[in-house]
Amino acid sequence: MNKKALIAIILVIVLVPTGVYALSPLFFNTMIDEPAPTMKDSKMPIQEKEGTSKPLGTMNQDSIGKMLSSGGFVGRGDQIHDVTGVAKILKDESGLKYLRLENFKSTNGPDLHVYLATDEKASDYVILGKLKANIGNQNYEIPDGVDLAKYHEVLIWCKQFSVLFGSAELA
């Protein structure tokens, strides 16, 4: 076997699995429908009452935590990295704050995380966690001491490739 063939085989062995890992999330969707944090008990999930026709996760506005700010997501517009939906900051009666993503939909990708940031470039940010699913309503607890006046951008960020998928400015 000559040197060129050996190099080609090694490249295929390395590049094919890497490409499959990096691109496969584009072809799969994950879904979630977490209920909104409530004023009564932010740690308890909302249960559907017997005999009601309300789907899980919908409730009266009075029982949802107080909304402090909100903003709509804007994707990058390149058809590869796209995000839609609404980001809301909610506060429950115990004082815990949550970022809630509603009617959320994102192009899937590897290693997507949710950040609160000072700007879209993620120059200063707080990581709220790995994105739970690329479609659906989801909640992220905001750590105590996070200054929401400073961290007013919600980013869906691919940590592995340092790529912004979309952002929502909170107001």
DSSP file (Angstrom, degrees, kcal/mol; ACC not computed):
  #  RESIDUE AA STRUCTURE BP1 BP2  ACC     N-H-->O    O-->H-N    N-H-->O    O-->H-N    TCO  KAPPA ALPHA  PHI   PSI    X-CA   Y-CA   Z-CA
    1    1 A M              0   0    0      0, 0.0     2,-0.1     0, 0.0     0, 0.0   0.000 360.0 360.0 360.0 132.7    0.0    0.0    0.0
    2    2 A N     >  -     0   0    0      1,-0.1     4,-1.8     4,-0.0     5,-0.2  -0.310 360.0-105.2 -83.3 171.0    1.4    3.4   -0.9
    3    3 A K  H  > S+     0   0    0      1,-0.2     4,-2.2     2,-0.2     5,-0.2   0.859 116.5  54.1 -64.4 -39.6    1.7    6.4    1.3
    4    4 A K  H  > S+     0   0    0      1,-0.2     4,-2.3     2,-0.2    -1,-0.2   0.897 108.4  49.1 -64.7 -41.2   -1.2    8.3   -0.3
    5    5 A A  H  > S+     0   0    0      2,-0.2     4,-2.3     1,-0.2    -1,-0.2   0.899 110.6  50.8 -65.5 -40.4   -3.7    5.4    0.1
    6    6 A L  H  X S+     0   0    0     -4,-1.8     4,-2.3     2,-0.2    -2,-0.2   0.914 111.0  48.1 -63.5 -43.6   -2.7    5.1    3.8
    7    7 A I  H  X S+     0   0    0     -4,-2.2     4,-2.5     1,-0.2    -2,-0.2   0.906 111.1  51.4 -63.5 -41.7   -3.3    8.8    4.4
    8    8 A A  H  X S+     0   0    0     -4,-2.3     4,-2.2     2,-0.2    -2,-0.2   0.907 110.2  48.7 -62.7 -42.1   -6.6    8.6    2.6
    9    9 A I  H  X S+     0   0    0     -4,-2.3     4,-2.4     2,-0.2    -2,-0.2   0.920 111.9  48.8 -64.3 -43.9   -7.7    5.6    4.8
   10   10 A I  H  X S+     0   0    0     -4,-2.3     4,-1.9     1,-0.2     5,-0.2   0.915 110.8  50.8 -62.5 -43.2   -6.7    7.4    8.0
   11   11 A L  H  X S+     0   0    0     -4,-2.5     4,-3.5     1,-0.2     5,-0.3   0.911 110.9  48.3 -61.9 -42.3   -8.5   10.6    7.0
   12   12 A V  H  X S+     0   0    0     -4,-2.2     4,-2.0     1,-0.2    -2,-0.2   0.919 109.9  52.4 -63.3 -43.5  -11.7    8.6    6.3
   13   13 A I  H  < S+     0   0    0     -4,-2.4    -1,-0.2     1,-0.2    -2,-0.2   0.858 119.9  34.8 -61.5 -35.8  -11.4    6.8    9.6
   14   14 A V  H  X S+     0   0    0     -4,-1.9     4,-1.3    -5,-0.2    -2,-0.2   0.905 120.7  44.4 -85.1 -45.8  -11.1   10.1   11.4
   15   15 A L  H  X S+     0   0    0     -4,-3.5     4,-2.8    -5,-0.2     5,-0.2   0.848 105.3  58.1 -75.9 -35.7  -13.4   12.4    9.4
   16   16 A V  H  X S+     0   0    0     -4,-2.0     4,-2.5    -5,-0.3     5,-0.2   0.960 110.4  41.8 -63.1 -51.9  -16.4   10.2    8.9
   17   17 A P  H  > S+     0   0    0      0, 0.0     4,-2.5     0, 0.0    -1,-0.2   0.896 115.8  51.3 -62.5 -36.5  -17.2    9.6   12.6
   18   18 A T  H  X S+     0   0    0     -4,-1.3     4,-2.5     2,-0.2    -2,-0.2   0.924 111.6  47.0 -64.2 -43.9  -16.4   13.3   13.3
   19   19 A G  H  X S+     0   0    0     -4,-2.8     4,-2.5     2,-0.2     5,-0.3   0.899 111.7  50.2 -64.3 -41.8  -18.8   14.4   10.5
   20   20 A V  H  X S+     0   0    0     -4,-2.5     4,-2.2    -5,-0.2    -2,-0.2   0.927 112.6  47.6 -62.3 -44.7  -21.5   12.0   11.7
   21   21 A Y  H  < S+     0   0    0     -4,-2.5    -2,-0.2    -5,-0.2    -1,-0.2   0.924 116.7  42.6 -61.6 -45.5  -21.2   13.3   15.3
   22   22 A A  H  < S+     0   0    0     -4,-2.5    -2,-0.2    -5,-0.2    -1,-0.2   0.848 124.2  33.3 -72.8 -34.8  -21.3   16.9   14.2
   23   23 A L  H >< S+     0   0    0     -4,-2.5     3,-1.6    -5,-0.2     4,-0.4   0.694  94.8  82.8 -98.5 -20.6  -24.1   16.7   11.7
   24   24 A S  G >< S+     0   0    0     -4,-2.2     3,-1.9    -5,-0.3     4,-0.4   0.836  82.8  63.0 -59.7 -35.1  -26.4   14.0   13.0
   25   25 A P  G >  S+     0   0    0      0, 0.0     3,-1.1     0, 0.0    -1,-0.3   0.788  90.9  69.2 -60.8 -22.6  -28.3   16.4   15.4
   26   26 A L  G <  S+     0   0    0     -3,-1.6    82,-0.2     1,-0.2    -2,-0.2   0.739 101.6  46.1 -64.1 -20.8  -29.5   18.3   12.4
   27   27 A F  G <  S+     0   0    0     -3,-1.9     2,-0.4    -4,-0.4    -1,-0.2   0.437 105.8  66.3-103.3  -1.1  -31.7   15.3   11.4
   28   28 A F    <   -     0   0    0     -3,-1.1     2,-0.4    -4,-0.4    80,-0.1  -0.970  61.5-156.7-126.6 137.4  -33.2   14.5   14.8
   29   29 A N        -     0   0    0     -2,-0.4     2,-0.4    79,-0.1    78,-0.1  -0.879   3.1-159.9-108.5 143.6  -35.6   16.6   17.0
   30   30 A T        -     0   0    0     -2,-0.4   105,-1.4     2,-0.0   104,-0.5  -0.964  13.5-157.9-118.6 142.3  -36.0   16.2   20.7
   31   31 A M  E     +a  135   0A   0     -2,-0.4     2,-0.3   103,-0.2   105,-0.2  -0.898  15.7 169.8-126.1 150.2  -39.2   17.5   22.4
   32   32 A I  E     -a  136   0A   0    103,-1.8   105,-0.6    -2,-0.3     2,-0.1  -0.978  16.4-167.2-149.7 153.8  -40.2   18.6   25.9
   33   33 A D  E     +a  137   0A   0     -2,-0.3   105,-0.2   103,-0.2   103,-0.1  -0.559  18.6 178.2-144.4  76.5  -43.3   20.2   27.5
   34   34 A E        -     0   0    0    103,-2.7     2,-0.1    -2,-0.1    -2,-0.1  -0.564  30.9-116.4 -78.2 141.7  -42.4   21.3   31.0
   35   35 A P        -     0   0    0      0, 0.0    23,-0.1     0, 0.0    -1,-0.1  -0.405  36.7 -97.5 -71.4 155.5  -45.1   23.2   33.0
   36   36 A A        -     0   0    0     21,-0.5    10,-0.1     1,-0.1    21,-0.1  -0.415  45.7 -94.7 -69.2 147.8  -44.4   26.8   34.0
   37   37 A P        -     0   0    0      0, 0.0    28,-1.8     0, 0.0     2,-0.2  -0.384  49.3-140.6 -59.3 142.4  -43.1   27.4   37.5
   38   38 A T  B     -F   64   0B   0      3,-0.3    55,-0.3    26,-0.2    26,-0.2  -0.631  17.9-127.8-108.3 164.8  -46.1   28.2   39.8
   39   39 A M  S    S+     0   0    0     24,-2.3    54,-0.3    -2,-0.2     3,-0.2   0.774 106.5  56.4 -75.8 -28.0  -46.7   30.5   42.6
   40   40 A K  S    S-     0   0    0     23,-0.4     2,-0.3     1,-0.2    -1,-0.1   0.954 131.3 -12.9 -73.7 -50.2  -48.0   27.7   44.9
   41   41 A D    >   -     0   0    0      3,-0.2     3,-1.3     1,-0.1    -3,-0.3  -0.762  56.0-163.9-157.3 102.8  -45.0   25.4   44.8
   42   42 A S  T 3  S+     0   0    0      1,-0.3    -3,-0.1    -2,-0.3    -1,-0.1   0.671  90.2  55.4 -67.4 -16.0  -42.3   26.0   42.2
   43   43 A K  T 3  S+     0   0    0     -6,-0.1    -1,-0.3     2,-0.1    -2,-0.0   0.634  91.9  83.1 -90.7 -14.3  -40.8   22.5   42.7
   44   44 A M  S <  S-     0   0    0     -3,-1.3    -6,-0.2    -6,-0.1    -3,-0.2  -0.751  79.0-125.2 -94.7 133.2  -44.0   20.6   42.0
   45   45 A P        -     0   0    0      0, 0.0     2,-0.4     0, 0.0    -2,-0.1  -0.385  32.4-102.1 -70.0 154.5  -45.1   19.8   38.4
   46   46 A I        -     0   0    0    -10,-0.1     2,-0.4    -2,-0.1    11,-0.1  -0.644  37.1-150.8 -78.5 127.9  -48.5   20.9   37.3
   47   47 A Q        -     0   0    0     -2,-0.4     2,-0.4     9,-0.1    -3,-0.0  -0.820  17.5-116.9-101.8 139.8  -50.9   18.0   37.3
   48   48 A E        -     0   0    0     -2,-0.4     2,-0.2     1,-0.1     8,-0.1  -0.610  34.3-124.4 -72.6 127.4  -53.9   17.8   34.9
   49   49 A K    >   -     0   0    0     -2,-0.4     3,-1.9     1,-0.1     5,-0.1  -0.510  29.5-101.8 -75.7 141.0  -57.1   17.8   37.0
   50   50 A E  T 3  S+     0   0    0      1,-0.3    -1,-0.1    -2,-0.2     3,-0.1  -0.383 106.4  19.8 -62.5 133.2  -59.5   15.0   36.4
   51   51 A G  T 3  S+     0   0    0      1,-0.3     2,-0.3    -2,-0.1    -1,-0.3   0.436  97.6 115.2  88.6  -0.8  -62.4   16.0   34.2
   52   52 A T    <   -     0   0    0     -3,-1.9    -1,-0.3     2,-0.1    -4,-0.0  -0.688  58.1-147.7 -99.7 158.1  -60.7   19.1   32.7
   53   53 A S        +     0   0    0     -2,-0.3    -1,-0.1    -3,-0.1    -3,-0.1   0.316  59.0 119.8-104.6   8.1  -59.8   19.5   29.1
   54   54 A K        -     0   0    0     -5,-0.1    -2,-0.1     1,-0.1     3,-0.1  -0.571  64.7-124.5 -73.9 131.8  -56.7   21.6   29.6
   55   55 A P    >   -     0   0    0      0, 0.0     3,-1.7     0, 0.0    -1,-0.1  -0.369  40.5 -81.2 -70.5 157.0  -53.5   20.0   28.3
   56   56 A L  T 3  S+     0   0    0      1,-0.2     3,-0.1    -8,-0.1    -9,-0.1  -0.297 116.9  30.4 -55.8 136.3  -50.6   19.5   30.7
   57   57 A G  T 3  S+     0   0    0      1,-0.3   -21,-0.5   -11,-0.1     2,-0.4   0.362  92.5 107.6  95.0  -5.5  -48.6   22.7   31.1
   58   58 A T    <   +     0   0    0     -3,-1.7    -1,-0.3   -23,-0.1     2,-0.3  -0.882  40.2 150.6-106.0 141.4  -51.4   25.2   30.6
   59   59 A M        -     0   0    0     -2,-0.4     2,-0.1    -3,-0.1     5,-0.1  -0.949  48.9 -70.7-156.0 171.0  -52.7   27.1   33.6
   60   60 A N    >>  -     0   0    0     -2,-0.3     3,-1.1     1,-0.1     4,-0.7  -0.397  43.0-120.7 -67.5 148.4  -54.3   30.4   34.6
   61   61 A Q  G >4 S+     0   0    0      1,-0.3     3,-0.7     2,-0.2    -1,-0.1   0.813 110.3  65.2 -59.8 -30.9  -52.1   33.4   34.5
   62   62 A D  G 34 S+     0   0    0      1,-0.2    -1,-0.3     4,-0.0   -23,-0.1   0.807 101.5  48.1 -63.5 -29.8  -52.7   33.9   38.3
   63   63 A S  G <4 S+     0   0    0     -3,-1.1   -24,-2.3   -25,-0.1   -23,-0.4   0.616  93.0  90.6 -90.1 -12.4  -50.9   30.7   39.1
   64   64 A I  B << S-F   38   0B   0     -4,-0.7   -26,-0.2    -3,-0.7     3,-0.1  -0.585  91.2 -94.7 -80.4 145.9  -47.8   31.3   36.9
   65   65 A G        -     0   0    0    -28,-1.8    27,-0.2    -2,-0.2     2,-0.2  -0.094  54.4 -79.7 -54.9 158.7  -44.9   33.0   38.6
   66   66 A K  E     -B   91   0A   0     25,-2.1    25,-2.3    24,-0.1     2,-0.5  -0.420  45.7-127.8 -64.7 129.5  -44.6   36.8   38.2
   67   67 A M  E     +B   90   0A   0     23,-0.2    23,-0.2    -2,-0.2     3,-0.1  -0.703  28.3 177.9 -83.2 123.8  -43.2   37.7   34.8
   68   68 A L  E     -     0   0A   0     21,-3.2     2,-0.3    -2,-0.5    -1,-0.2   0.790  64.9 -19.8 -93.5 -34.4  -40.2   40.1   35.2
   69   69 A S  E     -B   89   0A   0     20,-1.0    20,-2.7     2,-0.0    -1,-0.4  -0.979  57.9-170.3-165.1 165.8  -39.3   40.4   31.5
   70   70 A S  E     +B   88   0A   0     -2,-0.3   101,-2.0    18,-0.2     2,-0.3  -0.982   3.8 178.1-158.0 165.5  -39.6   38.7   28.1
   71   71 A G  E     -B   87   0A   0     16,-2.0    16,-3.1    -2,-0.3     2,-0.3  -0.949  29.2-109.2-169.0 152.6  -38.4   38.8   24.6
   72   72 A G  E     -B   86   0A   0     -2,-0.3    97,-0.5    14,-0.2    14,-0.2  -0.656  35.6-114.2 -90.3 143.5  -38.8   37.0   21.3
   73   73 A F  E     -G  168   0C   0     12,-2.8     2,-0.4    -2,-0.3    12,-0.4  -0.484  24.0-164.0 -75.6 144.2  -36.1   34.8   19.8
   74   74 A V  E     -G  167   0C   0     93,-2.7    93,-2.2    -2,-0.2    10,-0.1  -0.998  11.6-146.2-126.5 124.3  -34.4   35.8   16.6
   75   75 A G  E     -G  166   0C   0     -2,-0.4    91,-0.2     8,-0.4     7,-0.2  -0.279  31.3-101.7 -81.1 173.7  -32.4   33.2   14.7
   76   76 A R        -     0   0    0      5,-1.5     6,-0.2    89,-1.3    90,-0.1   0.722  46.5-131.1 -70.0 -20.5  -29.2   33.8   12.7
   77   77 A G  S    S+     0   0    0      4,-0.6     5,-0.1     6,-0.1    -1,-0.1   0.650  77.1 112.7  82.1  14.0  -31.3   33.7    9.5
   78   78 A D  S    S-     0   0    0      3,-0.6     4,-0.1     0, 0.0    -1,-0.0   0.338  82.6-122.7-101.5   7.9  -28.9   31.3    7.7
   79   79 A Q  S    S+     0   0    0      2,-0.2     3,-0.2     1,-0.1    -4,-0.0   0.361 104.0  69.1  68.3  -4.0  -31.4   28.4    7.7
   80   80 A I  S    S+     0   0    0      1,-0.2     2,-0.6    27,-0.1    -1,-0.1   0.733 102.7  37.9-104.7 -38.9  -28.9   26.2    9.5
   81   81 A H  S    S+     0   0    0     83,-0.1    -5,-1.5    25,-0.1    -4,-0.6  -0.873  81.5 154.0-116.4  95.2  -28.9   28.0   12.9
   82   82 A D        +     0   0    0     -2,-0.6    25,-2.6    -7,-0.2     2,-0.3  -0.970  17.3 177.4-131.0 140.5  -32.5   29.0   13.6
   83   83 A V  E     + C   0 106A   0     -2,-0.4    -8,-0.4    23,-0.2     2,-0.3  -0.999   2.5 174.0-140.7 136.2  -34.5   29.7   16.8
   84   84 A T  E     + C   0 105A   0     21,-2.7    21,-2.2    -2,-0.3     2,-0.3  -0.928  33.9  68.6-134.3 162.7  -38.1   30.9   17.4
   85   85 A G  E    S-     0   0A   0    -12,-0.4   -12,-2.8    -2,-0.3     2,-0.4  -0.777  73.4 -67.6 126.1-169.5  -40.2   31.3   20.5
   86   86 A V  E     -BC  72 102A   0     16,-2.5    16,-2.9    -2,-0.3     2,-0.5  -0.966  28.4-151.8-126.8 138.1  -40.4   33.5   23.5
   87   87 A A  E     -BC  71 101A   0    -16,-3.1   -16,-2.0    -2,-0.4     2,-0.4  -0.926  19.7-177.3-106.5 133.2  -38.0   33.8   26.5
   88   88 A K  E     -BC  70 100A   0     12,-2.6    12,-3.3    -2,-0.5     2,-0.6  -0.984  23.3-143.0-131.2 141.3  -39.5   34.9   29.8
   89   89 A I  E     -BC  69  99A   0    -20,-2.7   -21,-3.2    -2,-0.4   -20,-1.0  -0.929  28.5-174.1-100.1 121.4  -38.0   35.6   33.2
   90   90 A L  E     -BC  67  98A   0      8,-2.7     8,-2.9    -2,-0.6     2,-0.4  -0.877  13.5-159.4-116.7 147.8  -40.4   34.4   35.9
   91   91 A K  E     -BC  66  97A   0    -25,-2.3   -25,-2.1    -2,-0.3     6,-0.2  -0.995  11.0-150.5-126.8 127.8  -40.2   34.7   39.7
   92   92 A D    >   -     0   0    0      4,-2.4     3,-1.9    -2,-0.4   -53,-0.2  -0.358  36.2 -94.4 -90.8 176.7  -42.1   32.5   42.1
   93   93 A E  T 3  S+     0   0    0      1,-0.3   -54,-0.1   -55,-0.3    -1,-0.1   0.716 123.9  58.3 -66.7 -20.0  -43.4   33.4   45.6
   94   94 A S  T 3  S-     0   0    0      2,-0.1    -1,-0.3   -55,-0.0   -55,-0.0   0.540 120.2-107.9 -84.6  -5.6  -40.3   32.0   47.2
   95   95 A G  S <  S+     0   0    0     -3,-1.9    -2,-0.1     1,-0.3     2,-0.1   0.354  70.7 143.2  97.6  -5.6  -38.1   34.4   45.2
   96   96 A L        -     0   0    0     -5,-0.1    -4,-2.4    48,-0.0     2,-0.4  -0.450  39.1-145.9 -67.8 140.9  -36.6   31.8   42.8
   97   97 A K  E     -CD  91 142A   0     45,-0.5    45,-3.0    -6,-0.2     2,-0.4  -0.878  15.8-172.1-112.1 143.9  -36.2   33.1   39.3
   98   98 A Y  E     -CD  90 141A   0     -8,-2.9    -8,-2.7    -2,-0.4     2,-0.6  -0.968  23.6-137.5-132.5 145.7  -36.5   31.0   36.2
   99   99 A L  E     -CD  89 140A   0     41,-3.2    41,-2.3    -2,-0.4     2,-0.5  -0.930  28.6-165.0 -94.8 125.1  -35.9   31.4   32.5
  100  100 A R  E     -CD  88 139A   0    -12,-3.3   -12,-2.6    -2,-0.6     2,-0.6  -0.957  10.3-157.6-114.9 128.4  -38.8   29.9   30.6
  101  101 A L  E     -CD  87 138A   0     37,-3.1    37,-2.0    -2,-0.5     2,-0.4  -0.925  18.1-170.8-102.2 119.7  -38.7   29.1   26.9
  102  102 A E  E     +C   86   0A   0    -16,-2.9   -16,-2.5    -2,-0.6     3,-0.1  -0.879  65.4   1.0-116.8 145.9  -42.2   29.0   25.4
  103  103 A N  E    S+     0   0A   0     -2,-0.4     2,-0.2   -18,-0.2    -1,-0.2   0.866  94.2 176.8  48.5  38.8  -43.3   27.8   22.0
  104  104 A F  E     +     0   0A   0     -3,-0.3    32,-2.8    32,-0.2     2,-0.3  -0.503  17.5 167.3 -82.2 137.6  -39.6   27.2   21.6
  105  105 A K  E     +CE  84 135A   0    -21,-2.2   -21,-2.7    30,-0.2     2,-0.3  -0.942   3.8 170.4-150.2 129.0  -38.1   25.7   18.4
  106  106 A S  E     -C   83   0A   0     28,-2.8   -23,-0.2    -2,-0.3     2,-0.2  -0.974  42.0-103.4-134.7 148.3  -34.5   25.5   17.4
  107  107 A T        -     0   0    0    -25,-2.6   -81,-0.1    -2,-0.3     2,-0.1  -0.534  52.0-115.2 -60.2 137.4  -32.5   23.8   14.8
  108  108 A N        +     0   0    0    -83,-0.2    -1,-0.1   -82,-0.2   -26,-0.1  -0.411  46.4 158.6 -77.2 157.9  -30.8   20.9   16.6
  109  109 A G    >   -     0   0    0    -84,-0.1     3,-0.6    -2,-0.1     2,-0.2  -0.972  43.1 -74.1-165.8 170.5  -27.1   20.8   16.9
  110  110 A P  T 3  S-     0   0    0      0, 0.0    50,-0.3     0, 0.0    51,-0.3  -0.542 105.5  -0.3 -77.2 140.8  -24.3   19.4   19.0
  111  111 A D  T 3  S-     0   0    0     -2,-0.2    48,-2.2     1,-0.2    49,-0.4   0.847  79.2-179.6  58.6  43.7  -23.6   20.7   22.5
  112  112 A L  E <   -H  158   0C   0     -3,-0.6    19,-2.4    46,-0.2     2,-0.3  -0.610   2.6-177.3 -79.9 134.9  -26.4   23.4   22.6
  113  113 A H  E     -HI 157 130C   0     44,-2.8    44,-2.5    -2,-0.3     2,-0.5  -0.873  26.4-123.7-128.6 160.8  -26.5   25.4   25.8
  114  114 A V  E     -HI 156 129C   0     15,-2.9    14,-2.9    -2,-0.3    15,-1.0  -0.935  33.8-177.2-107.5 123.0  -28.7   28.2   27.3
  115  115 A Y  E     -HI 155 127C   0     40,-2.4    40,-2.5    -2,-0.5     2,-0.5  -0.894  27.1-148.3-117.7 147.3  -26.8   31.3   28.3
  116  116 A L  E     +HI 154 126C   0     10,-2.4    10,-2.8    -2,-0.3     2,-0.3  -0.983  41.4 173.1-101.4 127.3  -27.8   34.6   29.9
  117  117 A A  E     -HI 153 125C   0     36,-3.1    36,-2.1    -2,-0.5    35,-0.5  -0.853  49.1-126.1-136.9 166.7  -25.4   37.1   28.4
  118  118 A T  S    S-     0   0    0      6,-2.2     2,-0.3    -2,-0.3     7,-0.1   0.708  95.4  -2.1 -83.0 -22.5  -24.5   40.8   28.2
  119  119 A D  S >  S-     0   0    0      5,-0.4     3,-1.3    34,-0.1     5,-0.2  -0.944  80.6 -92.4-157.8 174.3  -24.6   40.6   24.4
  120  120 A E  T 3  S+     0   0    0     -2,-0.3    46,-0.1     1,-0.3    44,-0.0   0.655 115.9  66.0 -70.3 -15.9  -25.0   38.3   21.4
  121  121 A K  T 3  S-     0   0    0      3,-0.0    -1,-0.3    43,-0.0    43,-0.0   0.491 102.3-128.8 -85.7  -2.4  -21.3   37.6   21.2
  122  122 A A    <   +     0   0    0     -3,-1.3     3,-0.2     2,-0.2    -2,-0.1   0.879  57.0 148.5  56.7  40.9  -21.3   35.9   24.6
  123  123 A S  S    S+     0   0    0      1,-0.3     2,-0.3    -4,-0.0    -1,-0.1   0.812  76.8  16.2 -74.2 -28.6  -18.4   38.0   25.8
  124  124 A D  S    S+     0   0    0     -5,-0.2    -6,-2.2     2,-0.0    -5,-0.4  -0.955  89.3 149.8-143.1 123.3  -19.8   37.8   29.4
  125  125 A Y  E     -I  117   0C   0     -2,-0.3     2,-0.4    -8,-0.2    -8,-0.2  -0.952  41.6-134.1-152.1 164.4  -22.4   35.1   30.2
  126  126 A V  E     -I  116   0C   0    -10,-2.8   -10,-2.4    -2,-0.3     2,-0.6  -0.998  28.2-134.5-121.9 126.4  -23.9   32.8   32.8
  127  127 A I  E     -I  115   0C   0     -2,-0.4   -12,-0.2   -12,-0.2     3,-0.1  -0.724  19.9-176.8 -83.5 121.2  -24.5   29.2   31.7
  128  128 A L  E     -     0   0C   0    -14,-2.9     2,-0.2    -2,-0.6    13,-0.2   0.658  55.2 -82.1 -89.7 -18.6  -28.0   28.1   32.7
  129  129 A G  E     -I  114   0C   0    -15,-1.0   -15,-2.9    11,-0.1    -1,-0.3  -0.785  57.5 -43.9 144.3 174.8  -27.5   24.6   31.4
  130  130 A K  E    S-I  113   0C   0     -2,-0.2   -17,-0.3   -17,-0.2     2,-0.2  -0.519  70.6 -95.9 -70.6 139.6  -27.6   22.3   28.4
  131  131 A L        -     0   0    0    -19,-2.4   -19,-0.1    -2,-0.2     3,-0.1  -0.421  32.5-149.6 -59.1 125.3  -30.6   22.8   26.2
  132  132 A K  S    S-     0   0    0      1,-0.2     2,-0.3    -2,-0.2    -1,-0.2   0.858  71.4 -14.4 -70.8 -36.5  -33.1   20.2   27.3
  133  133 A A        -     0   0    0      3,-0.1    -1,-0.2  -103,-0.1  -102,-0.2  -0.972  56.5-125.6-160.7 156.0  -34.7   19.7   23.9
  134  134 A N  S    S+     0   0    0   -104,-0.5   -28,-2.8    -2,-0.3     2,-0.4   0.541  97.7  44.7 -88.8  -3.6  -34.8   21.6   20.6
  135  135 A I  E    S+aE  31 105A   0   -105,-1.4  -103,-1.8   -30,-0.2   -30,-0.2  -0.994  93.9  28.6-137.7 131.9  -38.6   21.8   20.6
  136  136 A G  E    S-a   32   0A   0    -32,-2.8     2,-0.3    -2,-0.4  -103,-0.2  -0.428  85.0 -44.3 120.6 172.0  -41.0   22.7   23.4
  137  137 A N  E     +a   33   0A   0   -105,-0.6  -103,-2.7    -2,-0.1     2,-0.3  -0.597  59.6 166.1 -79.9 133.8  -41.6   24.6   26.6
  138  138 A Q  E     -D  101   0A   0    -37,-2.0   -37,-3.1    -2,-0.3     2,-0.3  -0.994  24.4-142.6-152.7 154.8  -38.8   24.4   29.2
  139  139 A N  E     -D  100   0A   0     -2,-0.3     2,-0.4   -39,-0.2   -39,-0.2  -0.909   7.5-170.4-123.4 145.2  -37.5   26.0   32.4
  140  140 A Y  E     -D   99   0A   0    -41,-2.3   -41,-3.2    -2,-0.3     2,-0.2  -0.989  25.1-127.9-134.3 124.1  -34.0   26.9   33.7
  141  141 A E  E     -D   98   0A   0     -2,-0.4   -43,-0.3   -43,-0.2   -45,-0.0  -0.523  21.1-136.4 -71.9 135.5  -33.4   28.0   37.2
  142  142 A I  E     -D   97   0A   0    -45,-3.0   -45,-0.5    -2,-0.2     3,-0.1  -0.823  24.9-116.0 -93.5 125.7  -31.4   31.2   37.4
  143  143 A P    >   -     0   0    0      0, 0.0     3,-1.4     0, 0.0    -1,-0.0  -0.231  36.6 -94.4 -60.5 148.0  -28.7   31.1   40.1
  144  144 A D  T 3  S+     0   0    0      1,-0.2     3,-0.1     3,-0.0   -48,-0.0  -0.296 109.0  31.3 -57.2 144.9  -29.0   33.6   43.0
  145  145 A G  T 3  S+     0   0    0      1,-0.3     2,-0.5    -3,-0.1    -1,-0.2   0.364  76.9 140.0  88.8  -4.9  -27.0   36.8   42.5
  146  146 A V    <   -     0   0    0     -3,-1.4     2,-0.9     1,-0.1    -1,-0.3  -0.623  51.6-134.8 -74.8 123.3  -27.3   37.0   38.7
  147  147 A D    >>  -     0   0    0     -2,-0.5     4,-2.9     1,-0.2     3,-0.6  -0.686  17.3-168.6 -81.9 104.1  -27.9   40.6   37.7
  148  148 A L  T 34 S+     0   0    0     -2,-0.9    -1,-0.2     1,-0.2    22,-0.1   0.675  85.1  61.5 -71.9 -16.1  -30.7   40.5   35.2
  149  149 A A  T 34 S+     0   0    0      1,-0.1    -1,-0.2    -3,-0.1     3,-0.2   0.837 113.6  36.8 -73.0 -32.8  -30.2   44.1   34.3
  150  150 A K  T <4 S+     0   0    0     -3,-0.6     2,-1.3     1,-0.2    -2,-0.2   0.912 117.7  50.0 -82.1 -47.8  -26.6   43.2   33.1
  151  151 A Y     <  +     0   0    0     -4,-2.9   -33,-0.2     1,-0.2    -1,-0.2  -0.682  67.6 142.2 -95.7  82.5  -27.5   39.7   31.7
  152  152 A H        +     0   0    0     -2,-1.3    18,-3.3   -35,-0.5     2,-0.4   0.266  44.5  81.7-110.9   8.9  -30.4   40.7   29.4
  153  153 A E  E     -HJ 117 169C   0    -36,-2.1   -36,-3.1    16,-0.2     2,-0.5  -0.961  61.6-152.5-116.3 132.8  -29.8   38.5   26.4
  154  154 A V  E     -HJ 116 168C   0     14,-2.8    14,-2.0    -2,-0.4     2,-0.4  -0.915  20.8-168.5-100.6 126.8  -30.8   34.8   26.2
  155  155 A L  E     -HJ 115 167C   0    -40,-2.5   -40,-2.4    -2,-0.5     2,-0.7  -0.925  25.2-152.0-118.4 140.2  -28.6   32.9   23.9
  156  156 A I  E     -HJ 114 166C   0     10,-2.5     9,-3.1    -2,-0.4    10,-1.1  -0.957  37.6-176.8-103.2 111.0  -28.9   29.4   22.4
  157  157 A W  E     -HJ 113 164C   0    -44,-2.5   -44,-2.8    -2,-0.7     2,-1.0  -0.917  33.4-139.5-123.6 131.5  -25.2   28.7   22.0
  158  158 A C  E  >> -HJ 112 163C   0      5,-3.2     5,-1.5    -2,-0.4     4,-1.1  -0.801  20.0-170.2 -86.8 105.3  -23.3   25.8   20.5
  159  159 A K  T  45S+     0   0    0    -48,-2.2     3,-0.3    -2,-1.0    -1,-0.2   0.890  79.0  58.5 -64.8 -40.9  -20.4   25.4   22.9
  160  160 A Q  T  45S+     0   0    0    -49,-0.4    -1,-0.2   -50,-0.3   -49,-0.1   0.875 123.1  21.5 -60.3 -40.6  -18.5   23.0   20.9
  161  161 A F  T  45S-     0   0    0    -51,-0.3    -1,-0.2    -3,-0.1    -2,-0.2   0.348 101.3-122.3-110.6   4.7  -18.2   25.2   17.8
  162  162 A S  T  <5 +     0   0    0     -4,-1.1     2,-0.4    -3,-0.3    -3,-0.2   0.943  61.1 148.8  51.5  53.8  -18.7   28.6   19.6
  163  163 A V  E   < - J   0 158C   0     -5,-1.5    -5,-3.2     0, 0.0     2,-0.4  -0.971  46.5-134.3-124.0 131.7  -21.7   29.4   17.3
  164  164 A L  E     - J   0 157C   0     -2,-0.4    -7,-0.2    -7,-0.2     3,-0.1  -0.702  18.3-178.3 -79.8 127.3  -24.8   31.4   18.1
  165  165 A F  E     -     0   0C   0     -9,-3.1   -89,-1.3    -2,-0.4     2,-0.3   0.804  65.1 -35.4 -91.7 -37.4  -28.0   29.7   17.0
  166  166 A G  E     -GJ  75 156C   0    -10,-1.1   -10,-2.5   -91,-0.2    -1,-0.4  -0.968  53.7-146.9-176.0 165.6  -30.4   32.5   18.2
  167  167 A S  E     -GJ  74 155C   0    -93,-2.2   -93,-2.7    -2,-0.3     2,-0.4  -0.965   3.7-155.5-144.5 158.4  -31.0   35.2   20.8
  168  168 A A  E     -GJ  73 154C   0    -14,-2.0   -14,-2.8    -2,-0.3     2,-0.5  -0.985  16.4-142.8-135.7 124.7  -33.8   36.9   22.6
  169  169 A E  E     - J   0 153C   0    -97,-0.5     2,-0.4    -2,-0.4   -16,-0.2  -0.778  20.7-138.6 -87.8 125.7  -33.3   40.4   24.2
  170  170 A L              0   0    0    -18,-3.3   -99,-0.2    -2,-0.5   -82,-0.1  -0.683 360.0 360.0 -87.6 133.0  -35.2   40.6   27.5
  171  171 A A              0   0    0   -101,-2.0    -1,-0.1    -2,-0.4  -100,-0.1   0.296 360.0 360.0-138.1 360.0  -37.1   43.8   28.2
